[in-house]
Amino acid sequence: MSAVVAEARRWIGTPYVHQASRFQAGCDCLGLIRGVWRHLYGAEPERLPNYTLDWAEPQGEEVLWHAARRHLRPAQADTLVPGQVLLFRMRQGAVAKHLGIVSAAGAAPAFIHAYTRHGVVESPLPDPWVRRIVASFEFQEG
């Protein structure tokens, strides 16, 4: 999965722009995953509908989770492996609506994600973030 991490790191410094997925121009957390997908496979697997910042929270729909399951392979959520895509629930009872890519595991885990007001960054993955992980996925091979 080093190709996934290398591509995600290339996006570091890209500004945060909601619903965008353009290298160095702007992206959100999903846009980062989409950009890595395009690098690995070319065209995206489906047309993305418009989405709001609340990610269907009022309806309680796990839109992002369902999309991840359609296009990525489920991985073991309790074991961090570089290249995994993590899905986070930002608060108890809310829908899962943040994504990141594991960049380092072991004693000093880290992940790459696009974060409001920060853009694409590589951040430590301490326990408060780990507790928010609800699912883990891998990009398909080949």
N, C-alpha and C positions, 0 to 999 in steps of 0.2 A: 504493500500500500504506500510505498514511498512516493509514487507518482501523485497520489492524492494530496499528501502533505506538501510536497514540493509546489504543486499548483496552488494550493490554498495559501501558502506562504508568499507566492508571487503577488497575490491580491492584497497583502498587508499594505495599509496606507490608502486603499480605495475609500473615498468618503461614503458615509451612510446616506443612502437615498431610498426611501420607501418604494417598493415594487420594482426597483431597478436591478439590473444584472450586467453592468458594463465595466469591464476591467479599467481601473484607474479613474473612471468617470463617476461611478456610484453604484452601490448595491445595498441590499438589506441582507439579513441572515439567509433567507431562502435564495436570494440572488447569488450569494457566494456559492452555495451548493449547485445552483444551476450553471454557474460559470465553470466550476470544476467538472460537472457532467459534460458540458460542451467540449472541454479540453480532452476528456477521456473518450467520448463517444460521438461527438458531432451534434447533430440536431437533438433538441429536447424531446422527450417522449410524448408530451401532450401540451396543448396550448393552455397557458395559465390564465385563469379568470382573475379579474380585479379582486383584491382583498384589502380589507381595512386593517388598521393597526390592532384592533381587538381580536382578529382571527376567529370570528364567529363565537365569541364568548357569550353574548346575550342568548344565543340559541343552544349553547353547550355542545356544539358540534366539533369533533376532533378532525377538522378538515386537513390540517397539516400532517397529522399522524396517518390518516388514511392514504394521503398522497405518497408519503414515504414508503408505506407498505406496498403500494402499487409498483414502485420503481426501484426500490432498494431491497437488499436481502436482510432480513432480521439478523441481528447479532446478539451475543450474550451481553446484556446490559451491566452485569456486575464485574466484567473484565474489560479494562480499557486497553485498546490496541490502536496505535497510530493509524490514521486513515479512516477510523470509524466516524460515522455521522451520529451525533448525539441529539436527541430531542428533549427539550426541557419544558417543565411546567413551572412558570415563574412564581406562582403562588398557589397555595392549597385550594382545591375546588375549581380552579380556572382551567381552561383548555391549554393543551401544550402548544406553545407558539414561538419557541426559539430553537434555533439549530446551531450547531458548531461541529467542527472537525477535530478529533483528537490529534494533537501534534506530538505529544510526548506522554509516555506512560511511566510507571515505576514510582520512585520516591518523589519525583517532582512532575506530576502530570500537568499537561497544559492543553489548551485548545485554541483554535482559530475561529473567530466568529465576527459578524458585523453587528455593531452595537450602536444604538442611537447616540448621537453627538460624539462618537469616537471613531466611527468607520470600522474597517476591517483591522482587527488587532489579534495578537497572540497573547492569551491571558493564562495565568495559573488556573488550575482546576482544583481549588480547595474544597473541603467538605460541604460548605454551603451550596456550591454549584453542584457537586456530586449528588446531594440529596434531592436536587430538582430534576435529575435525569429520570425520564419515564420510559425511554426506549432507545435502543442503539441499532444502527444499521450499517451495512457495508455496501459499497458500490459493487455491482455485478462484475465478475471477471470477464474480460474479453469483449 
